[in-house]
Amino acid sequence: MSAPALPPCTTRLRVGHRQILHFVGGVKRTILNVQEVWENEMVHLVDGKGREWIVNKENLLCVEVIP
């Protein structure tokens, strides 16, 4: 069986931007060179190295997008 197709991107942002994710409890994570972003139950980000970051929206307070 092949893997299911990824959903289409619902958010189009400049390719190669940086995102700082602010979580409940004061934790911050910076993701560099973001290539794709989409969301369903979770927020999915793909960076320039092909890593997919899956973020629980319930724990996310704010997202900074830095071109």
PyMOL commands that set and color helices and strands:
alter all, ss='L'
color gray80, all
select helices_A, chain A and resi 57-59
alter helices_A, ss='H'
color red, helices_A
select strands_A, chain A and resi 17-23+28-39+42-47+52-56+60-66
alter strands_A, ss='S'
color yellow, strands_A
deselect
rebuild
show_as cartoon
